[in-house]
Amino acid sequence: MNIASVFLPVSDPSIVAEWYRDVLDLRIASSDDHAAVLETSDPVRRLTLLGPPSGIKADPGLPWAPVSFLVEDLAAAHARLSGSGVAVGAVDGDDQTCLWFTAEDPDGNTLLFVDR
């Protein structure tokens, strides 16, 4: 069994999908007024952005991270996002377990970035 997709509530899937493409380098697989599907490559992982027309029963601005992004260089990812004007938290954790930081997408959803 595999996880097919992670779902995240957003205000406008098409607009927010462009942010994920431009800022996080995710590929837009599909996009319309009710949902947008973003993909990573090798292996393919999907993040589905659901807008109000989808019928999702959650509002954008989740204060907890429903999705995490594994990055090779956490410090570089933190600097790049911060330099792009993205609201990021401090790097936390430890070298033995996991280093991580949080950031917010345009709708205020909390995203988690991890080094392992």
Biopython code that builds the backbone (N, CA, C, O; Angstrom):
import numpy as np
from Bio.PDB.StructureBuilder import StructureBuilder

atoms = [
    (1, "MET", "N", (0.844, -1.163, 0.000)),
    (1, "MET", "CA", (0.000, 0.000, 0.000)),
    (1, "MET", "C", (0.896, 1.235, 0.000)),
    (1, "MET", "O", (1.940, 1.252, 0.652)),
    (2, "ASN", "N", (0.481, 2.271, -0.737)),
    (2, "ASN", "CA", (1.192, 3.535, -0.790)),
    (2, "ASN", "C", (0.243, 4.675, -0.473)),
    (2, "ASN", "O", (-0.972, 4.538, -0.618)),
    (3, "ILE", "N", (0.791, 5.795, -0.042)),
    (3, "ILE", "CA", (-0.009, 7.003, 0.125)),
    (3, "ILE", "C", (-0.145, 7.643, -1.243)),
    (3, "ILE", "O", (0.859, 7.884, -1.914)),
    (4, "ALA", "N", (-1.360, 7.920, -1.666)),
    (4, "ALA", "CA", (-1.594, 8.479, -2.993)),
    (4, "ALA", "C", (-1.416, 9.989, -3.009)),
    (4, "ALA", "O", (-0.847, 10.530, -3.957)),
    (5, "SER", "N", (-1.892, 10.682, -1.977)),
    (5, "SER", "CA", (-1.824, 12.134, -1.977)),
    (5, "SER", "C", (-2.026, 12.656, -0.560)),
    (5, "SER", "O", (-2.622, 11.994, 0.290)),
    (6, "VAL", "N", (-1.520, 13.844, -0.333)),
    (6, "VAL", "CA", (-1.775, 14.595, 0.892)),
    (6, "VAL", "C", (-2.671, 15.745, 0.475)),
    (6, "VAL", "O", (-2.456, 16.336, -0.583)),
    (7, "PHE", "N", (-3.679, 16.081, 1.286)),
    (7, "PHE", "CA", (-4.627, 17.137, 0.956)),
    (7, "PHE", "C", (-4.415, 18.337, 1.861)),
    (7, "PHE", "O", (-4.161, 18.196, 3.058)),
    (8, "LEU", "N", (-4.525, 19.528, 1.269)),
    (8, "LEU", "CA", (-4.324, 20.762, 1.999)),
    (8, "LEU", "C", (-5.381, 21.767, 1.561)),
    (8, "LEU", "O", (-5.553, 21.990, 0.362)),
    (9, "PRO", "N", (-6.100, 22.383, 2.512)),
    (9, "PRO", "CA", (-7.107, 23.372, 2.133)),
    (9, "PRO", "C", (-6.448, 24.705, 1.759)),
    (9, "PRO", "O", (-5.556, 25.187, 2.457)),
    (10, "VAL", "N", (-6.902, 25.288, 0.651)),
    (10, "VAL", "CA", (-6.398, 26.588, 0.200)),
    (10, "VAL", "C", (-7.563, 27.435, -0.294)),
    (10, "VAL", "O", (-8.655, 26.922, -0.541)),
    (11, "SER", "N", (-7.327, 28.713, -0.432)),
    (11, "SER", "CA", (-8.388, 29.617, -0.878)),
    (11, "SER", "C", (-8.603, 29.563, -2.380)),
    (11, "SER", "O", (-9.744, 29.633, -2.837)),
    (12, "ASP", "N", (-7.523, 29.439, -3.168)),
    (12, "ASP", "CA", (-7.607, 29.407, -4.628)),
    (12, "ASP", "C", (-6.537, 28.455, -5.155)),
    (12, "ASP", "O", (-5.373, 28.840, -5.266)),
    (13, "PRO", "N", (-6.913, 27.217, -5.482)),
    (13, "PRO", "CA", (-5.920, 26.214, -5.866)),
    (13, "PRO", "C", (-4.985, 26.637, -6.999)),
    (13, "PRO", "O", (-3.786, 26.370, -6.930)),
    (14, "SER", "N", (-5.500, 27.281, -8.022)),
    (14, "SER", "CA", (-4.657, 27.661, -9.162)),
    (14, "SER", "C", (-3.579, 28.652, -8.766)),
    (14, "SER", "O", (-2.420, 28.503, -9.153)),
    (15, "ILE", "N", (-3.954, 29.658, -7.998)),
    (15, "ILE", "CA", (-2.982, 30.680, -7.578)),
    (15, "ILE", "C", (-1.972, 30.096, -6.597)),
    (15, "ILE", "O", (-0.771, 30.327, -6.732)),
    (16, "VAL", "N", (-2.447, 29.346, -5.620)),
    (16, "VAL", "CA", (-1.540, 28.779, -4.613)),
    (16, "VAL", "C", (-0.625, 27.722, -5.248)),
    (16, "VAL", "O", (0.523, 27.569, -4.832)),
    (17, "ALA", "N", (-1.126, 26.997, -6.247)),
    (17, "ALA", "CA", (-0.287, 26.013, -6.952)),
    (17, "ALA", "C", (0.912, 26.690, -7.608)),
    (17, "ALA", "O", (2.010, 26.134, -7.626)),
    (18, "GLU", "N", (0.702, 27.877, -8.140)),
    (18, "GLU", "CA", (1.819, 28.609, -8.751)),
    (18, "GLU", "C", (2.873, 28.958, -7.714)),
    (18, "GLU", "O", (4.066, 28.926, -8.014)),
    (19, "TRP", "N", (2.451, 29.295, -6.490)),
    (19, "TRP", "CA", (3.405, 29.565, -5.412)),
    (19, "TRP", "C", (4.215, 28.308, -5.104)),
    (19, "TRP", "O", (5.439, 28.379, -4.987)),
    (20, "TYR", "N", (3.554, 27.168, -4.974)),
    (20, "TYR", "CA", (4.265, 25.914, -4.691)),
    (20, "TYR", "C", (5.232, 25.572, -5.828)),
    (20, "TYR", "O", (6.328, 25.066, -5.587)),
    (21, "ARG", "N", (4.822, 25.849, -7.059)),
    (21, "ARG", "CA", (5.720, 25.615, -8.199)),
    (21, "ARG", "C", (6.928, 26.540, -8.125)),
    (21, "ARG", "O", (8.069, 26.091, -8.224)),
    (22, "ASP", "N", (6.670, 27.831, -7.951)),
    (22, "ASP", "CA", (7.742, 28.825, -7.998)),
    (22, "ASP", "C", (8.658, 28.776, -6.782)),
    (22, "ASP", "O", (9.871, 28.931, -6.922)),
    (23, "VAL", "N", (8.106, 28.567, -5.599)),
    (23, "VAL", "CA", (8.895, 28.630, -4.367)),
    (23, "VAL", "C", (9.464, 27.270, -3.961)),
    (23, "VAL", "O", (10.593, 27.192, -3.477)),
    (24, "LEU", "N", (8.687, 26.197, -4.156)),
    (24, "LEU", "CA", (9.136, 24.875, -3.716)),
    (24, "LEU", "C", (9.529, 23.948, -4.862)),
    (24, "LEU", "O", (9.880, 22.790, -4.631)),
    (25, "ASP", "N", (9.474, 24.446, -6.085)),
    (25, "ASP", "CA", (9.882, 23.665, -7.267)),
    (25, "ASP", "C", (9.052, 22.401, -7.488)),
    (25, "ASP", "O", (9.564, 21.406, -8.000)),
    (26, "LEU", "N", (7.772, 22.436, -7.106)),
    (26, "LEU", "CA", (6.888, 21.308, -7.377)),
    (26, "LEU", "C", (6.260, 21.488, -8.756)),
    (26, "LEU", "O", (6.023, 22.614, -9.193)),
    (27, "ARG", "N", (5.996, 20.391, -9.429)),
    (27, "ARG", "CA", (5.390, 20.429, -10.754)),
    (27, "ARG", "C", (3.874, 20.430, -10.620)),
    (27, "ARG", "O", (3.314, 19.654, -9.846)),
    (28, "ILE", "N", (3.207, 21.307, -11.378)),
    (28, "ILE", "CA", (1.747, 21.321, -11.383)),
    (28, "ILE", "C", (1.276, 20.256, -12.372)),
    (28, "ILE", "O", (1.472, 20.387, -13.580)),
    (29, "ALA", "N", (0.654, 19.203, -11.846)),
    (29, "ALA", "CA", (0.148, 18.119, -12.699)),
    (29, "ALA", "C", (-1.225, 18.464, -13.254)),
    (29, "ALA", "O", (-1.547, 18.109, -14.388)),
    (30, "SER", "N", (-2.043, 19.162, -12.452)),
    (30, "SER", "CA", (-3.358, 19.619, -12.910)),
    (30, "SER", "C", (-3.796, 20.767, -12.012)),
    (30, "SER", "O", (-3.349, 20.895, -10.872)),
    (31, "SER", "N", (-4.678, 21.594, -12.548)),
    (31, "SER", "CA", (-5.131, 22.738, -11.775)),
    (31, "SER", "C", (-6.449, 23.248, -12.332)),
    (31, "SER", "O", (-6.596, 23.425, -13.541)),
    (32, "ASP", "N", (-7.415, 23.486, -11.436)),
    (32, "ASP", "CA", (-8.674, 24.120, -11.813)),
    (32, "ASP", "C", (-9.240, 24.833, -10.601)),
    (32, "ASP", "O", (-8.534, 25.001, -9.606)),
    (33, "ASP", "N", (-10.488, 25.255, -10.656)),
    (33, "ASP", "CA", (-11.034, 26.073, -9.568)),
    (33, "ASP", "C", (-11.278, 25.306, -8.272)),
    (33, "ASP", "O", (-11.348, 25.922, -7.208)),
    (34, "HIS", "N", (-11.408, 23.988, -8.329)),
    (34, "HIS", "CA", (-11.685, 23.249, -7.096)),
    (34, "HIS", "C", (-10.461, 22.533, -6.518)),
    (34, "HIS", "O", (-10.427, 22.251, -5.320)),
    (35, "ALA", "N", (-9.457, 22.233, -7.347)),
    (35, "ALA", "CA", (-8.275, 21.514, -6.851)),
    (35, "ALA", "C", (-7.085, 21.684, -7.784)),
    (35, "ALA", "O", (-7.238, 21.932, -8.980)),
    (36, "ALA", "N", (-5.908, 21.546, -7.213)),
    (36, "ALA", "CA", (-4.672, 21.504, -7.984)),
    (36, "ALA", "C", (-3.833, 20.367, -7.424)),
    (36, "ALA", "O", (-3.748, 20.180, -6.210)),
    (37, "VAL", "N", (-3.216, 19.612, -8.321)),
    (37, "VAL", "CA", (-2.350, 18.509, -7.907)),
    (37, "VAL", "C", (-0.919, 18.883, -8.250)),
    (37, "VAL", "O", (-0.600, 19.214, -9.392)),
    (38, "LEU", "N", (-0.063, 18.824, -7.235)),
    (38, "LEU", "CA", (1.359, 19.103, -7.398)),
    (38, "LEU", "C", (2.118, 17.801, -7.225)),
    (38, "LEU", "O", (1.692, 16.922, -6.476)),
    (39, "GLU", "N", (3.242, 17.679, -7.917)),
    (39, "GLU", "CA", (4.016, 16.441, -7.840)),
    (39, "GLU", "C", (5.501, 16.717, -7.648)),
    (39, "GLU", "O", (6.036, 17.727, -8.105)),
    (40, "THR", "N", (6.142, 15.789, -6.961)),
    (40, "THR", "CA", (7.592, 15.725, -6.930)),
    (40, "THR", "C", (7.972, 14.697, -7.987)),
    (40, "THR", "O", (7.107, 14.112, -8.638)),
    (41, "SER", "N", (9.259, 14.486, -8.149)),
    (41, "SER", "CA", (9.672, 13.442, -9.075)),
    (41, "SER", "C", (10.630, 12.494, -8.375)),
    (41, "SER", "O", (11.332, 12.874, -7.438)),
    (42, "ASP", "N", (10.646, 11.277, -8.836)),
    (42, "ASP", "CA", (11.602, 10.253, -8.426)),
    (42, "ASP", "C", (11.800, 10.131, -6.920)),
    (42, "ASP", "O", (12.822, 10.612, -6.431)),
    (43, "PRO", "N", (10.933, 9.547, -6.174)),
    (43, "PRO", "CA", (9.651, 8.974, -6.582)),
    (43, "PRO", "C", (8.561, 10.056, -6.609)),
    (43, "PRO", "O", (8.676, 11.098, -5.964)),
    (44, "VAL", "N", (7.524, 9.778, -7.361)),
    (44, "VAL", "CA", (6.415, 10.724, -7.460)),
    (44, "VAL", "C", (5.635, 10.728, -6.148)),
    (44, "VAL", "O", (5.202, 9.685, -5.659)),
    (45, "ARG", "N", (5.470, 11.901, -5.604)),
    (45, "ARG", "CA", (4.632, 12.132, -4.433)),
    (45, "ARG", "C", (3.697, 13.272, -4.804)),
    (45, "ARG", "O", (4.092, 14.179, -5.537)),
    (46, "ARG", "N", (2.467, 13.241, -4.311)),
    (46, "ARG", "CA", (1.480, 14.246, -4.692)),
    (46, "ARG", "C", (0.966, 15.026, -3.490)),
    (46, "ARG", "O", (0.754, 14.487, -2.404)),
    (47, "LEU", "N", (0.776, 16.312, -3.733)),
    (47, "LEU", "CA", (0.129, 17.206, -2.789)),
    (47, "LEU", "C", (-1.063, 17.791, -3.525)),
    (47, "LEU", "O", (-0.903, 18.426, -4.567)),
    (48, "THR", "N", (-2.259, 17.582, -2.987)),
    (48, "THR", "CA", (-3.479, 18.089, -3.612)),
    (48, "THR", "C", (-3.977, 19.285, -2.811)),
    (48, "THR", "O", (-4.256, 19.183, -1.616)),
    (49, "LEU", "N", (-4.081, 20.416, -3.493)),
    (49, "LEU", "CA", (-4.599, 21.639, -2.892)),
    (49, "LEU", "C", (-6.090, 21.694, -3.183)),
    (49, "LEU", "O", (-6.498, 21.695, -4.345)),
    (50, "LEU", "N", (-6.900, 21.740, -2.143)),
    (50, "LEU", "CA", (-8.351, 21.738, -2.309)),
    (50, "LEU", "C", (-8.927, 23.100, -1.956)),
    (50, "LEU", "O", (-8.696, 23.620, -0.865)),
    (51, "GLY", "N", (-9.680, 23.673, -2.891)),
    (51, "GLY", "CA", (-10.326, 24.954, -2.677)),
    (51, "GLY", "C", (-11.755, 24.775, -2.209)),
    (51, "GLY", "O", (-12.251, 23.649, -2.177)),
    (52, "PRO", "N", (-12.436, 25.861, -1.844)),
    (52, "PRO", "CA", (-13.820, 25.788, -1.365)),
    (52, "PRO", "C", (-14.776, 25.044, -2.305)),
    (52, "PRO", "O", (-15.636, 24.313, -1.812)),
    (53, "PRO", "N", (-14.669, 25.194, -3.653)),
    (53, "PRO", "CA", (-15.603, 24.460, -4.513)),
    (53, "PRO", "C", (-15.475, 22.933, -4.424)),
    (53, "PRO", "O", (-16.361, 22.214, -4.885)),
    (54, "SER", "N", (-14.376, 22.431, -3.835)),
    (54, "SER", "CA", (-14.185, 20.982, -3.707)),
    (54, "SER", "C", (-15.095, 20.383, -2.641)),
    (54, "SER", "O", (-15.316, 19.173, -2.613)),
    (55, "GLY", "N", (-15.619, 21.234, -1.768)),
    (55, "GLY", "CA", (-16.443, 20.744, -0.666)),
    (55, "GLY", "C", (-15.646, 20.390, 0.580)),
    (55, "GLY", "O", (-16.211, 19.867, 1.540)),
    (56, "ILE", "N", (-14.341, 20.665, 0.585)),
    (56, "ILE", "CA", (-13.523, 20.359, 1.753)),
    (56, "ILE", "C", (-14.088, 21.074, 2.981)),
    (56, "ILE", "O", (-14.536, 22.217, 2.896)),
    (57, "LYS", "N", (-14.061, 20.402, 4.089)),
    (57, "LYS", "CA", (-14.652, 20.925, 5.312)),
    (57, "LYS", "C", (-13.581, 21.477, 6.259)),
    (57, "LYS", "O", (-13.738, 21.426, 7.479)),
    (58, "ALA", "N", (-12.502, 21.999, 5.692)),
    (58, "ALA", "CA", (-11.438, 22.602, 6.489)),
    (58, "ALA", "C", (-11.074, 23.943, 5.869)),
    (58, "ALA", "O", (-11.044, 24.088, 4.647)),
    (59, "ASP", "N", (-10.800, 24.911, 6.716)),
    (59, "ASP", "CA", (-10.406, 26.231, 6.247)),
    (59, "ASP", "C", (-8.896, 26.290, 6.075)),
    (59, "ASP", "O", (-8.162, 25.629, 6.810)),
    (60, "PRO", "N", (-8.420, 27.080, 5.103)),
    (60, "PRO", "CA", (-6.978, 27.299, 4.975)),
    (60, "PRO", "C", (-6.420, 27.938, 6.237)),
    (60, "PRO", "O", (-7.157, 28.542, 7.017)),
    (61, "GLY", "N", (-5.131, 27.803, 6.429)),
    (61, "GLY", "CA", (-4.472, 28.390, 7.590)),
    (61, "GLY", "C", (-4.258, 27.388, 8.696)),
    (61, "GLY", "O", (-4.324, 27.739, 9.874)),
    (62, "LEU", "N", (-4.001, 26.130, 8.331)),
    (62, "LEU", "CA", (-3.792, 25.090, 9.345)),
    (62, "LEU", "C", (-2.577, 25.430, 10.204)),
    (62, "LEU", "O", (-1.493, 25.654, 9.663)),
    (63, "PRO", "N", (-2.728, 25.474, 11.521)),
    (63, "PRO", "CA", (-1.624, 25.838, 12.407)),
    (63, "PRO", "C", (-0.631, 24.704, 12.646)),
    (63, "PRO", "O", (0.415, 24.920, 13.258)),
    (64, "TRP", "N", (-0.943, 23.504, 12.173)),
    (64, "TRP", "CA", (-0.055, 22.349, 12.314)),
    (64, "TRP", "C", (0.301, 21.875, 10.909)),
    (64, "TRP", "O", (-0.440, 22.141, 9.963)),
    (65, "ALA", "N", (1.394, 21.198, 10.766)),
    (65, "ALA", "CA", (1.901, 20.802, 9.453)),
    (65, "ALA", "C", (1.334, 19.453, 9.016)),
    (65, "ALA", "O", (1.734, 18.418, 9.548)),
    (66, "PRO", "N", (0.410, 19.450, 8.058)),
    (66, "PRO", "CA", (-0.127, 18.188, 7.559)),
    (66, "PRO", "C", (0.789, 17.532, 6.524)),
    (66, "PRO", "O", (0.541, 16.403, 6.100)),
    (67, "VAL", "N", (1.835, 18.231, 6.123)),
    (67, "VAL", "CA", (2.756, 17.707, 5.120)),
    (67, "VAL", "C", (4.171, 18.163, 5.474)),
    (67, "VAL", "O", (4.378, 19.268, 5.975)),
    (68, "SER", "N", (5.136, 17.286, 5.200)),
    (68, "SER", "CA", (6.535, 17.664, 5.418)),
    (68, "SER", "C", (7.295, 17.507, 4.109)),
    (68, "SER", "O", (6.945, 16.691, 3.256)),
    (69, "PHE", "N", (8.334, 18.302, 3.974)),
    (69, "PHE", "CA", (9.179, 18.280, 2.788)),
    (69, "PHE", "C", (10.591, 17.915, 3.223)),
    (69, "PHE", "O", (11.191, 18.590, 4.060)),
    (70, "LEU", "N", (11.111, 16.842, 2.647)),
    (70, "LEU", "CA", (12.465, 16.389, 2.929)),
    (70, "LEU", "C", (13.416, 17.137, 2.005)),
    (70, "LEU", "O", (13.279, 17.078, 0.783)),
    (71, "VAL", "N", (14.393, 17.849, 2.599)),
    (71, "VAL", "CA", (15.347, 18.617, 1.805)),
    (71, "VAL", "C", (16.762, 18.138, 2.096)),
    (71, "VAL", "O", (17.073, 17.739, 3.218)),
    (72, "GLU", "N", (17.612, 18.181, 1.084)),
    (72, "GLU", "CA", (18.988, 17.718, 1.255)),
    (72, "GLU", "C", (19.810, 18.672, 2.116)),
    (72, "GLU", "O", (20.606, 18.235, 2.947)),
    (73, "ASP", "N", (19.617, 19.970, 1.917)),
    (73, "ASP", "CA", (20.378, 20.979, 2.650)),
    (73, "ASP", "C", (19.383, 21.895, 3.360)),
    (73, "ASP", "O", (18.855, 22.836, 2.769)),
    (74, "LEU", "N", (19.139, 21.604, 4.630)),
    (74, "LEU", "CA", (18.122, 22.328, 5.389)),
    (74, "LEU", "C", (18.469, 23.812, 5.526)),
    (74, "LEU", "O", (17.594, 24.667, 5.389)),
    (75, "ALA", "N", (19.727, 24.120, 5.794)),
    (75, "ALA", "CA", (20.138, 25.518, 5.952)),
    (75, "ALA", "C", (19.927, 26.294, 4.657)),
    (75, "ALA", "O", (19.473, 27.438, 4.686)),
    (76, "ALA", "N", (20.251, 25.685, 3.530)),
    (76, "ALA", "CA", (20.063, 26.348, 2.240)),
    (76, "ALA", "C", (18.582, 26.545, 1.932)),
    (76, "ALA", "O", (18.192, 27.589, 1.409)),
    (77, "ALA", "N", (17.758, 25.555, 2.250)),
    (77, "ALA", "CA", (16.310, 25.675, 2.031)),
    (77, "ALA", "C", (15.737, 26.777, 2.907)),
    (77, "ALA", "O", (14.899, 27.557, 2.454)),
    (78, "HIS", "N", (16.179, 26.848, 4.153)),
    (78, "HIS", "CA", (15.722, 27.886, 5.079)),
    (78, "HIS", "C", (16.099, 29.266, 4.531)),
    (78, "HIS", "O", (15.267, 30.173, 4.505)),
    (79, "ALA", "N", (17.334, 29.420, 4.098)),
    (79, "ALA", "CA", (17.805, 30.703, 3.575)),
    (79, "ALA", "C", (17.058, 31.087, 2.296)),
    (79, "ALA", "O", (16.701, 32.252, 2.118)),
    (80, "ARG", "N", (16.824, 30.136, 1.416)),
    (80, "ARG", "CA", (16.136, 30.413, 0.159)),
    (80, "ARG", "C", (14.696, 30.849, 0.410)),
    (80, "ARG", "O", (14.233, 31.828, -0.175)),
    (81, "LEU", "N", (13.984, 30.127, 1.280)),
    (81, "LEU", "CA", (12.601, 30.497, 1.581)),
    (81, "LEU", "C", (12.532, 31.850, 2.279)),
    (81, "LEU", "O", (11.711, 32.695, 1.923)),
    (82, "SER", "N", (13.380, 32.050, 3.257)),
    (82, "SER", "CA", (13.402, 33.322, 3.972)),
    (82, "SER", "C", (13.717, 34.468, 3.021)),
    (82, "SER", "O", (13.095, 35.528, 3.091)),
    (83, "GLY", "N", (14.683, 34.257, 2.133)),
    (83, "GLY", "CA", (15.051, 35.267, 1.143)),
    (83, "GLY", "C", (13.965, 35.549, 0.134)),
    (83, "GLY", "O", (13.958, 36.601, -0.504)),
    (84, "SER", "N", (13.035, 34.602, -0.016)),
    (84, "SER", "CA", (11.903, 34.776, -0.938)),
    (84, "SER", "C", (10.726, 35.463, -0.263)),
    (84, "SER", "O", (9.673, 35.643, -0.875)),
    (85, "GLY", "N", (10.900, 35.846, 0.998)),
    (85, "GLY", "CA", (9.833, 36.524, 1.716)),
    (85, "GLY", "C", (8.844, 35.597, 2.401)),
    (85, "GLY", "O", (7.804, 36.043, 2.886)),
    (86, "VAL", "N", (9.162, 34.306, 2.444)),
    (86, "VAL", "CA", (8.286, 33.331, 3.097)),
    (86, "VAL", "C", (8.501, 33.416, 4.608)),
    (86, "VAL", "O", (9.639, 33.506, 5.069)),
    (87, "ALA", "N", (7.407, 33.389, 5.381)),
    (87, "ALA", "CA", (7.503, 33.377, 6.839)),
    (87, "ALA", "C", (8.038, 32.024, 7.284)),
    (87, "ALA", "O", (7.360, 31.008, 7.124)),
    (88, "VAL", "N", (9.249, 31.997, 7.843)),
    (88, "VAL", "CA", (9.870, 30.755, 8.296)),
    (88, "VAL", "C", (10.203, 30.852, 9.779)),
    (88, "VAL", "O", (10.488, 31.932, 10.296)),
    (89, "GLY", "N", (10.164, 29.711, 10.448)),
    (89, "GLY", "CA", (10.577, 29.634, 11.836)),
    (89, "GLY", "C", (12.057, 29.306, 11.913)),
    (89, "GLY", "O", (12.702, 29.062, 10.894)),
    (90, "ALA", "N", (12.584, 29.302, 13.113)),
    (90, "ALA", "CA", (13.987, 28.960, 13.332)),
    (90, "ALA", "C", (14.209, 27.466, 13.099)),
    (90, "ALA", "O", (13.291, 26.660, 13.253)),
    (91, "VAL", "N", (15.431, 27.111, 12.729)),
    (91, "VAL", "CA", (15.795, 25.703, 12.626)),
    (91, "VAL", "C", (15.828, 25.142, 14.038)),
    (91, "VAL", "O", (16.396, 25.753, 14.943)),
    (92, "ASP", "N", (15.216, 23.972, 14.225)),
    (92, "ASP", "CA", (15.099, 23.357, 15.545)),
    (92, "ASP", "C", (15.454, 21.884, 15.419)),
    (92, "ASP", "O", (15.786, 21.413, 14.331)),
    (93, "GLY", "N", (15.386, 21.164, 16.513)),
    (93, "GLY", "CA", (15.684, 19.733, 16.515)),
    (93, "GLY", "C", (17.127, 19.489, 16.887)),
    (93, "GLY", "O", (17.775, 20.345, 17.489)),
    (94, "ASP", "N", (17.636, 18.311, 16.527)),
    (94, "ASP", "CA", (19.025, 17.986, 16.828)),
    (94, "ASP", "C", (19.599, 17.073, 15.753)),
    (94, "ASP", "O", (18.867, 16.425, 15.006)),
    (95, "ASP", "N", (20.936, 17.038, 15.693)),
    (95, "ASP", "CA", (21.621, 16.232, 14.675)),
    (95, "ASP", "C", (21.376, 14.738, 14.816)),
    (95, "ASP", "O", (21.479, 14.001, 13.835)),
    (96, "GLN", "N", (21.054, 14.282, 16.014)),
    (96, "GLN", "CA", (20.853, 12.854, 16.229)),
    (96, "GLN", "C", (19.498, 12.358, 15.728)),
    (96, "GLN", "O", (19.385, 11.230, 15.247)),
    (97, "THR", "N", (18.488, 13.189, 15.840)),
    (97, "THR", "CA", (17.133, 12.775, 15.463)),
    (97, "THR", "C", (16.706, 13.384, 14.144)),
    (97, "THR", "O", (16.498, 12.678, 13.157)),
    (98, "CYS", "N", (16.579, 14.709, 14.135)),
    (98, "CYS", "CA", (16.092, 15.402, 12.944)),
    (98, "CYS", "C", (16.217, 16.902, 13.158)),
    (98, "CYS", "O", (15.903, 17.407, 14.236)),
    (99, "LEU", "N", (16.670, 17.608, 12.148)),
    (99, "LEU", "CA", (16.622, 19.063, 12.144)),
    (99, "LEU", "C", (15.428, 19.466, 11.297)),
    (99, "LEU", "O", (15.118, 18.813, 10.300)),
    (100, "TRP", "N", (14.749, 20.553, 11.696)),
    (100, "TRP", "CA", (13.535, 20.943, 10.997)),
    (100, "TRP", "C", (13.249, 22.425, 11.196)),
    (100, "TRP", "O", (13.783, 23.068, 12.099)),
    (101, "PHE", "N", (12.389, 22.946, 10.325)),
    (101, "PHE", "CA", (11.830, 24.279, 10.524)),
    (101, "PHE", "C", (10.455, 24.300, 9.874)),
    (101, "PHE", "O", (10.136, 23.458, 9.036)),
    (102, "THR", "N", (9.653, 25.269, 10.271)),
    (102, "THR", "CA", (8.337, 25.429, 9.666)),
    (102, "THR", "C", (8.321, 26.695, 8.816)),
    (102, "THR", "O", (9.124, 27.609, 9.007)),
    (103, "ALA", "N", (7.392, 26.719, 7.882)),
    (103, "ALA", "CA", (7.164, 27.883, 7.025)),
    (103, "ALA", "C", (5.675, 27.943, 6.735)),
    (103, "ALA", "O", (4.948, 26.980, 6.981)),
    (104, "GLU", "N", (5.225, 29.068, 6.213)),
    (104, "GLU", "CA", (3.812, 29.222, 5.886)),
    (104, "GLU", "C", (3.631, 29.433, 4.393)),
    (104, "GLU", "O", (4.392, 30.165, 3.760)),
    (105, "ASP", "N", (2.606, 28.778, 3.832)),
    (105, "ASP", "CA", (2.244, 29.024, 2.437)),
    (105, "ASP", "C", (1.421, 30.313, 2.376)),
    (105, "ASP", "O", (1.157, 30.906, 3.422)),
    (106, "PRO", "N", (1.009, 30.766, 1.193)),
    (106, "PRO", "CA", (0.272, 32.027, 1.083)),
    (106, "PRO", "C", (-1.041, 32.073, 1.870)),
    (106, "PRO", "O", (-1.513, 33.159, 2.204)),
    (107, "ASP", "N", (-1.638, 30.918, 2.172)),
    (107, "ASP", "CA", (-2.878, 30.876, 2.944)),
    (107, "ASP", "C", (-2.643, 30.689, 4.439)),
    (107, "ASP", "O", (-3.597, 30.548, 5.205)),
    (108, "GLY", "N", (-1.375, 30.687, 4.860)),
    (108, "GLY", "CA", (-1.064, 30.531, 6.277)),
    (108, "GLY", "C", (-1.025, 29.098, 6.752)),
    (108, "GLY", "O", (-0.964, 28.857, 7.958)),
    (109, "ASN", "N", (-1.057, 28.127, 5.836)),
    (109, "ASN", "CA", (-0.909, 26.722, 6.231)),
    (109, "ASN", "C", (0.531, 26.488, 6.670)),
    (109, "ASN", "O", (1.469, 26.923, 6.001)),
    (110, "THR", "N", (0.702, 25.808, 7.783)),
    (110, "THR", "CA", (2.046, 25.497, 8.276)),
    (110, "THR", "C", (2.600, 24.305, 7.507)),
    (110, "THR", "O", (1.933, 23.281, 7.358)),
    (111, "LEU", "N", (3.830, 24.454, 7.021)),
    (111, "LEU", "CA", (4.534, 23.396, 6.306)),
    (111, "LEU", "C", (5.783, 23.052, 7.099)),
    (111, "LEU", "O", (6.390, 23.929, 7.713)),
    (112, "LEU", "N", (6.171, 21.794, 7.090)),
    (112, "LEU", "CA", (7.337, 21.330, 7.830)),
    (112, "LEU", "C", (8.432, 20.937, 6.849)),
    (112, "LEU", "O", (8.178, 20.228, 5.875)),
    (113, "PHE", "N", (9.642, 21.397, 7.107)),
    (113, "PHE", "CA", (10.806, 21.048, 6.298)),
    (113, "PHE", "C", (11.778, 20.297, 7.183)),
    (113, "PHE", "O", (12.126, 20.773, 8.263)),
    (114, "VAL", "N", (12.222, 19.126, 6.740)),
    (114, "VAL", "CA", (13.059, 18.242, 7.563)),
    (114, "VAL", "C", (14.298, 17.808, 6.799)),
    (114, "VAL", "O", (14.317, 17.810, 5.568)),
    (115, "ASP", "N", (15.338, 17.434, 7.549)),
    (115, "ASP", "CA", (16.577, 16.982, 6.908)),
    (115, "ASP", "C", (16.668, 15.450, 6.791)),
    (115, "ASP", "O", (17.603, 14.928, 6.183)),
    (116, "ARG", "N", (15.700, 14.737, 7.372)),
    (116, "ARG", "CA", (15.664, 13.268, 7.237)),
    (116, "ARG", "C", (14.296, 12.745, 7.611)),
    (116, "ARG", "O", (14.062, 11.538, 7.564)),
]
sb = StructureBuilder()
sb.init_structure("model")
sb.init_model(0)
sb.init_chain("A")
sb.init_seg("    ")
for serial, (resi, resn, name, xyz) in enumerate(atoms, 1):
    if name == "N":
        sb.init_residue(resn, " ", resi, " ")
    sb.init_atom(name, np.array(xyz, "f"), 0.0, 1.0, " ", f" {name:<3s}", serial, name[0])
structure = sb.get_structure()
